[in-house]
Amino acid sequence: MSDPRAGTNPAERIRPLLAVFSSTFFVRFAFGITVAVFASYLGGQSSGLAPDEYGTVGLVSAMAPLGEFTTVLFSGAAADRYGPFRVLFTGIAAAAVLFAAVATTRSAYALGALNFVFGVASGAILAASLAIVAQRSGPQERGFEMGRFDAMNLLGWIGGFAFGFGLLDVLANASLYLVFLVGAAALAAGLALAAALVRGLPVPRGAAGFEFRAVVRHAFRRSVLLVTTPWFVIYMLLGTVLVFLGSAAGGLGISRVYLAAALGGGGVLLVFTQPFFGRLSDRAGRMRMMSIGAGGFVSVMVFASLAVAFGPQIPILVGVGASVVAALAYGPAALAALADLTTEMGRATTMAIYSLTISSGMVVGLAVSTSLYSGLGNGGLYLFFATIALALVALTVARYRDLQSSTAGGRAPTTPAR
């Protein structure tokens, strides 16, 4: 496929990026506010969950990443063939309709089915968005652009969480259906803004489709696995946190208003940190920034374990905050590193591998964490955190050694990949 950046005026490069960044914020804001209240919505109470409800909430929540996992490669291939904006807009419109449908029921079976279809739309949105960013940026600036994408992605998530947590203390549980209608409205706003930004711009030609066997071979290349597998491990952790943070905070006696304020402040910080970390990955190397981020995630789990054992004391919370800042270095570098590997396949298909990886990580993480906590209590959480920390360390070392052997064998990566 030809490089869309070649022979275009600045508007033809910048407006699609602005469309993706703006729609990403609204999409993730909608996802954030709904995920923040989902456990309380399904469980029927806004503060804590009964022990026997964790399994049900975890299973229903896992339907979304399961839907994404099973279909996202097809979404990526469709984006390569028919154009990423068509797939992006279709996914956003479908998600808005599904959110409105969720507001009409609290049946675990119905919510599980809707969550599965929502996962299909979510995978299409993410794969198409990342493909557009990869298309519109070169290797020496890709980390910066991925950082901007990651900033809008995380700002939307965190802003949505903050707003959702605030609504848990404001709305009666019976009125939580309104949150899903707000989410549908946010998705519609993001779709309208993105469509307005790209109106009148030339539509890039699609590429021929890829054989499924070729996609699988590409996904299981060593260089790709060493970028995507850490994401799998990280989202085993994040999937659990995203679903249960709101109810867990209430159970620990942490005011959700304070939690919302902390998340909101962190979201503003992301606007500055993620492009900064992305630019550093362009200059200092993807591997260095990914190593810093992996270390941050390990540190987060250490302090999270201390919080579970000793309660939310101020020194522990400060340690969590500092660790989170370091962990944020991972996202832009890892996304850019995966985009650097798109020379042999369509960009949307390759970026769909990332979406497949994180969705499968969420499915496995929810299943494992809820089972361990139900069976072992806090000891299960400690075991979960320790396993993830050890896996991240091992995978970081493996990728570093692979890059070193590539350089020694004459297969030197580009400067940003080092």
Buried (B, 14 or more C-beta within 10 A) or exposed (E): BEEBEEEBEEEBBEBBBBBBBBBBBBBBBBBBBBBBBBBBBBBEBBBBBEEEBBBBBBBBBBBBBBBBBBBBBBBBBBBBBBBBBBBBBBBBBBBBBBBBBBBEEBEBEBBBBBBBBBBBBBBBBBBBBBBBBBBBBEBEBBBBBBBBBBBBBBBBBBBBBBBBBBBBBEBEBEEBBEBBBBBBBBBBBBBEBBBEBBEEBEEBEBBEBBEEEEBEEBBEBEBBBBBBBBBBBBBBBBBBBBBBBBBBBBEEEBEBBEBBBBBBEBBEBBBEBBBBBBBBBBEBBBBBBBBBBBBBBBBBBBBBBBBBEEEBEEEBBEBBBBBBBBBBBBBBBBBBBBBBBBEEBBBBBBBBBBBBBBBBBBBBBBBBBBBBBBEEEEEBBBBBBBBBBEBBBEBBEBBBEBBEEBEEEEEEBEEBBB
